Amino acid sequence: MEIVVYDSNQPLRDQVLTYDANQEDFFAPDIVRGLARVKDPQAALGVFVVDEYDRSLIETALLKYYKTQCL
């Protein structure tokens, strides 16, 4: 399955994010290729891409978790 996504590092261009059901992974070589220290842009993404609202919820949960780890 392919979907078009927004990449804040390349705001003037839509990017393709592909989900491979056989490998159960997400791939976005055109996004990853521009990142520093990436050895294989064809490799699966190590993160799940979310919209701004979902990202806010994830960041809040991570902050809460790490606060408990630091106490």
QUIPE-V768659 format. One record per backbone hydrogen bond with DSSP energy under -0.5 kcal/mol. CO is the residue of the C=O (numbers start at 1). NH is the residue of the N-H. Records with the same first field share a line. If there is no record, write none. Layout:
CO: NH, NH
This chain:
1: 19
3: 17
5: 15
6: 8
7: 10
8: 11
10: 13
15: 5, 17
17: 3
18: 20, 27
19: 21
20: 24, 25
25: 20
26: 45
27: 18
28: 31, 32
29: 33
31: 34
32: 35
35: 38
37: 39
40: 43
47: 49
51: 55
52: 56
53: 57
54: 58
55: 59
56: 60
57: 61
58: 62
59: 63
60: 64
61: 65
62: 66
63: 67
64: 68
65: 69
66: 70
67: 71
